[in-house]
Amino acid sequence: MNFYSCRSHVIIGTQQHLTDLSRRIDYAFRNRVTIKANMAHVMLRVANIQPGSVVCDPFCGSGTILMEAADWLKGNVTCIGLDVNRKAIVGARENILKNDNMKNSCTFYCKDARALKAHIGDNSLDAIVTNVPWGVQTGKNVDLQAIYEIVLRTAWYCLKPGGRFVMLVLRGLQMMRILRKLSGRYKLLGIRVVRTTNNMPCVVVVEKLERDVVHESLKGQLYEMTQYVNISPEMYSAVHLETTQDLDITKVGEKRKIGETDKIKEDDQGNGIKKFRKSSKSGTSGGTSGNVKKSRSDVWDQDK
Ligand SMILES: C[S@@+](CC[C@H](N)C(=O)[O-])C[C@H]1O[C@@H](n2cnc3c(N)ncnc32)[C@H](O)[C@@H]1O
């Protein structure tokens, strides 16, 4: 019997059926990492799967999540499963053969999830629902963080706009960091810790954003502003730099002389002078000194 308290309410649940809900589908193959069918069902629900949806599990293992989708929607769903492990794919196919109602809706391929885009067309998936490798029983000696990030990046192309990516992860905090890096691509809808017998993984739900509006807005502002600012080609490329690697400011300002200020230009409204100039107070030289390690704003500042 389970008790759940929710504000002023207490919900008491008890199992009325004899067999465990997680075993309601007939499996020919299961392995140590097989997710429980009831957990798979919850993930499909939060993925907003509808009849007729196209769903992918890029780390499908024995195929539990996709089989649950096919069972729930009575075969009115297209399910695509990928896994690098040939044994898992053979097992997933055997599972399908045991369940007639799933034969026409589930297809499994022995492929690497990082190459998702090579197998799945752009904007073709309604949802990706998966139990990523945790590196505990599978995936040892591989850079899982890199795999998660690559799969999230490539999945963005395959998902339809508004399509959801639901994943069961062991390290929720790590996944949040990765998602923050990709914040222009996905909107984090929710993250919830799940209690299992001996662990506490998280279900993470994100939604594909069609456009990175903040990135587009910033780019637009920079291009617009370019016509009012007398900016050097070096500084132009510095301002438009998109990598997060440290900028070598010695190169940015090397063509300028110490103390030289940039040409001042008034903007169209005439409500202020906009200029980039070298800071004479800080004693820095606009990047001509080789040992300058300060941030760009120490060297180049914008007058108010
Ligand atoms: C946690 S298990 C998934 C279990 C699955 N949900 C089930 O019910 O059987 C993770 C799976 O990811 C697979 N895997 C690991 N790295 C992969 C990669 N780069 N591409 C595709 N599959 C991968 C493993 O072989 C393993 O089957």
The ligand as a Gaussian input file, in Angstrom:
#p B3LYP/6-31G(d) Opt

LIG

0 1
 C       19.805000       2.002000     -19.546000
 S       19.946000       0.996000     -20.959000
 C       18.376000       1.133000     -21.711000
 C       17.452000       0.095000     -21.215000
 C       16.142000       0.028000     -21.964000
 N       15.305000       1.148000     -21.674000
 C       15.432000      -1.265000     -21.648000
 O       14.335000      -1.220000     -21.103000
 O       16.004000      -2.326000     -21.920000
 C       20.962000       1.957000     -21.987000
 C       21.229000       1.322000     -23.336000
 O       22.001000       2.243000     -24.086000
 C       22.825000       1.487000     -24.949000
 N       23.889000       2.381000     -25.418000
 C       24.998000       2.815000     -24.772000
 N       25.692000       3.676000     -25.548000
 C       24.980000       3.824000     -26.707000
 C       25.161000       4.579000     -27.897000
 N       26.218000       5.377000     -28.061000
 N       24.223000       4.484000     -28.856000
 C       23.146000       3.688000     -28.715000
 N       22.937000       2.908000     -27.629000
 C       23.826000       2.983000     -26.631000
 C       23.264000       0.299000     -24.126000
 O       23.614000      -0.782000     -24.953000
 C       21.995000       0.016000     -23.305000
 O       21.227000      -0.981000     -23.901000

